[in-house]
Amino acid sequence: MGSSCGSKLSNFLRKKTPHEEYAEKLEDKGLEKTPAGRAWLAASKKALEQPYAIEVPFKLKGYFATDKPRALGLQFTATRGQRLTFNIIKNETKPFVLYAELFKQDGASHALIQAVDTAQTEFNIDIDEPGPYVLRLQPELFLSGNYSLSISSGPSLLFPVTGSKAKAGSFWGASRGGGKRSHEGVDIFAPKRTPVIASADGIVTGVKEAGIGGKVVWLRLKDKDVTLYYAHLDKQLVKEGQEVKKGETVGLVGNTGNAKHTPSHLHFGVYTSAGPIDPYPFVNPLVKEASAVPDKKLTALVRLNKTQKMRSGETISKQTLMVPLAVTNEGYLTELPGGTITQFSYSAVNTVTPPAKKETITAGKNINSTSTKM
């Protein structure tokens, strides 16, 4: 399932998310006034207000226990033009409902971008607005379970030159004209007359031959504030006003314009209403995926074996007991006694078998019987 983050979901027009519907069920049953219900709602809010910062690509194996309601917020920065793919797999045969929602963060506010149905395992987002995002994961009350999450990044558009010999060789911001201007695109070198293709569906808004670009084609993408610029073509194969589909040929690689003394290449640009932006994230063919996560026990507590300093500068004392929420390829993602989420390397902690506890949260478990299970 794909979505564009250029159009945020309106709070007035959109239907309620599965997470919101569940919160309403808590209210209908009066559970929002119970300690468990209040804790679930507070955890939901805290996950957005105090997310843990990660870098994409990212992967974890997580576990939500029933000792208290929890939610996990993961904050990351995305670049315009990227396509992010989220894969969430619940490793359970028993009922375990996990809600996932993606928000665009703007200061202290969060705009919902995508809410995932509990039956989905994968969705992707084309990033139209750069900046911080928060993915919130939260299970229903009184349910425990294991799950895995991966976030990978790749291009949102098709690479504009066909063939294995096509290579990007000059990028955004490179000096031009002896330093008088900077490169507002990416040069993709390929044999002369290699097909140049539409990177997405669109309408041709310009077919011209003039200036430093030589033979050029402008292609306005459908439903996006994006126009693609193809320059130095040897030949243009489309007409102004023509509709083209992704992958259709719009021209042939050449060296017209001010490229007549350079190897044949396509100058590829991306323009918005605000001007040119770096086109390479839109077409960089490299898909980045996080490395595998080791198998580690998540049902035990972990204890620091030496004093550690957090990102905030706070010092965490040796022997501090923590709840492990997930494992990544760098260490344990843990919850400190005060509720703060942080990460420690595997070498910094030891697992501890917790003392047996009687489950104290029992009232209202039938709330889950009315929910949609995967």
N, C-alpha and C positions, 0 to 999 in steps of 0.2 A: 504494500500500500504506500503510495507516495503522497507528499503534501508539500506545498510551498509556504515558507514562512513570511512571505510578503504580505499576506492578508491574514491578520490575527483574527481569531474567532471572536465574534461579538458576544458580549455577555447577555445581550438582549435578544439576539436572533438565533443563537446556536442552541441546540438541545443540551441537556445536562449530560455531563460525563458520567461514566460508570462510578467513579469515585464520589462525585457529588450525589448521585442517586443513592449510594450506600450511606452517605452521611445523613441524607434525609430519612432513610429507614431507621437510623439510630435515633433521630429525633422523634419519629412516629412511635417508636417503642419506649420512648422516655430514657434511652440509654445515654443521651448526651448530658444528662444530669448525674449520672453515676460516675464514680472515680475512674472506671475503665473507659467510659465514653468520653469523659473530659480529657483523659490522657491521650486517647486516640486522635482527637481533634487537635490537641496541643502539639502532638508529634507531627501531624500533617503540616501545621503552620511552621514549626521549627525547621523542618526539612527544607523549606523554601528560604527562610530567613537566615539560616546558618548552614548552607550546603558545604560539602567537602569538595575542594578544588582538585580536578584531575586534568590530564591531558589526553586528547584523542590522537591515536586510537587507544582504546581502553578495554580491559576485560577483567571480570571478577567472577568468583563463585561465592554466593551468599547464602545466609541462613537467617530467617526470622523466627525467634523463639516466642513462647507464650508467656514468659515471666512478666512482661509488660508491653504495652502497645509501642511500636516503633515505626519510623519512616526513615528512608535514606534519601538525602538530596545530594546529587552530584553536579557540580558546576564546572563548565568547560567553556572555552572561547572558540567560536567558529568563524571561518572566513567566508566572505561572499563568493559564491560560485561552487563551493563544496557540496557534495551530496553525502550526508551522514546516514549510515544504516545501523539500526538498532535491532539486536536480536536478543530476545528474552525467553529463556526456556525454563519451565518449572520441572524440576527433577523429582516429581512426586506422583505416586499413584493414588494417594489419599486426597480429599478435597483441600485445595489450597488456592485461594483467589488472591492475585497480586495485581494491584492497580499501578499503571505507569502513565505518567503525564509529562509532557515537555513544555517548558515555559521559556519565553524570551525575557531576560532580566534587564530592567532599566532603572538603575539606582535601587530603591527599596521596593519598586513595583515589579509585578510579574504578569506577563500577558500569556495566556494559554495559547499554545501553537498546535499541539496534537495531544489527544487523549486516546489511549489504546484500549480497545475492547479486551476484556479478560481472556477471550479465546484466541487473540492474535499472538504470534510469536515474533513477527518481524514487521518493521515499518521503516520508511526512509523519508528524509527531509532535504529539500534543496534550500540551501541557505541564501536568502535574499537580503538579510540584514546581518551585518557582522556584529560581533560582540559576545557578551556572556549569555549562556543558556543554562537552565537547570532541569535535570531529569529527576523527577520524584517517584520513588518506588514505595508502596505501602500495602501491606496485606490487610485482610479483614481481621476484626477482633477474634481472639481466641483460636486462631489457626497458625500453625507453625509449618515451615517447609523450606526446602532447599531450592535454589534457582541459580541460573547462570546468566550473565549479561555480557554482551560484547557490543562495542561501538567502533565501527570502521569508517574511514573517510575515502572518498574518491571524487571523480569529476561529475558535475551535473549535466555537462554537454558532451557530445560526441567529438572526438579528436578531428580537426577539420581537414586533415590531409591523409589520404589513403596510403597503404603500403608500409612495409616494414622498414623502408629506408628513410622515412620521414622522421626527422629529429628536431626538437626545439634546441636552438643554439644561441639566441640572444633574447634577453628577458626584459621585463618591465623595469624602467628606471635607469637603464644603461645610458651612458653619455652619448649624445649625438651633436653633430655640428661643432665639434671642438669644445664641447661643454656648454654651448648656448641653449641646448634643449635636451630633454630626456626622452627615452624611448617609451612611447605610450602603447605598448603592445608586446607581442612575442613573435619572434621570427622562427618559422618552421622550415628547415631546409630539406629539400627533396629534389629528385631529378626533374628536369624541365618537362612540363606538360603532364605531371602527375595530377590526377583528379583532386580537386578541392571540393569538399562536400558541405552541405548544410548541417550544422551541429545540432539543430533542433528544427521543429516545424516553424514556418514563418512566412512573411510576405516581403518580397524584394522591393525596397524603397528607393534604390539608386543603382544605376549602372552607368559609370562614367569613365572617361579617360582624360586625366589632366593632373598636373602638379606632381608632387614627389611620390604619390601613390601609384602613378601610372594607371593601368587598367584596374578599376576597383568595383566591388559589389557591396551594397549595404543590405543587410537582412534584418528586418524587425521581427523579433520572436513573438509568438502569440501569447497573450495573457501575461506578459512580463514587461517591465520597464528596462528592456535590454535590446540593443541593436548591435549586430555583429558586423565587423568591417574586414573585408578581404581585399588586400592590396598586392601590387606588383604582379598581377595575373598575366599570363601569356595570352589567355583568351577567356572572355566572359561567355557563359552558356545559358544565361537567364535574361529575362526582360523585366523592366520596372513594372510593378503591379502583379507580378506572377507569384502564385502561392507555391511553396516548395515544402516537401516533407523531409524529415530528418534522414540524412544519408544520401539525398539526391545531389548530383553534381551541379555546382554553380559556376565552376571555372576550372582553369588549368594553371598549375604553378608556372611562374615565369620570373622575369627580372626587369619588368618595365618600370618607368618612373626613375627615381634616383637610385634604383637597384641595378642599373644596366651594367655596372662594373663589378657586381658582386655575384657570388654563386646564386643560382636560382632558388627562390624561397617564397613562402607566403608570409606577409606581414598580417597578423591576425589581431584584431582589437575588439574590445567590448566597451560599449558606450551606454550610459544611462542618461536620464534627464539632468543629472548633476554633473555629467562629463565622463571622461574615460576612467576606467578602473582596471586593475591588474587582471588580464584575461586568463593567466595560466591556471589558477585554481579551478576554473570552469572546465578546462580540457586536459589537465595533467592526467595521463592515463594510469599513473601509479595508484593502486588501491592500497591504503595503509591499514593493516590489521595488527592488533596487539598480539604479543607472543602468548603461548599457552600458560595457563595458571596451574600451579602445583596443587595436588590433593593434600589438604590439611584439615584437621579436625576443627569443627566449628561449634560443636555442642559442649565443649569444655570452656572454662575461663582461661585467660592468659595473664601472666604476671611478669612485670618488667624485671629483668635480671641486672639492670644497671640504670642509673639516673639518666633521663633523656630530656632534651630541650625541644619544645614544639616550634612550629612555624611562627607562632605568635610571640615567642620568647619565653613562654611559661615553662617552668621546670617541673617535670613529673618524676616523683621520687621512685627509687628502687623498691621493689616488692609491691607496687601498686597493682591491684587486681582490675582487670578490664573484661568487658564482654566482646568477643570477636564477632563482628557482623559479616565480614567477608574476607576472602583472600584474593590478592592480586599477584602480579608477577614481581612485585616489589616487597610485599609483606602482608601483615594483618591490618585490615581496616577495623578499628576497635572503637568502642564506646567507653569513655572514661567515667569514673564514678559520678561526676557532675553532669554527664550527658553529652559532653563535647565529643565529636567524632574526629579521630586522627588515625594516622598510620604509623606502624612500627615495623622494622625489618624482622624477618624470622629469627635472626640471631639475637635480637634484643629482648625476646620474650620466651617464656616457658609455658607449656600448657598445664593447667591445674584442674583436677577433677573437682567440680563444685559439690558442696554438701547437698544431700537430698532435701528437697523442698516440697511442701505440700502446695498444690495449686490453689491460690487464693482468689483468683478471678473466675467465678463460675456463673454469676447471675447474667442472664441475657444471652446465653450461647445460642439460643434459637434464632437470633438475628441472622446467622449465616445460612440457615435453612431456606431463606427466601431469596438468596442471591444466586446469580448465574455462575455456575462452576465451569471451569475449562474441561 
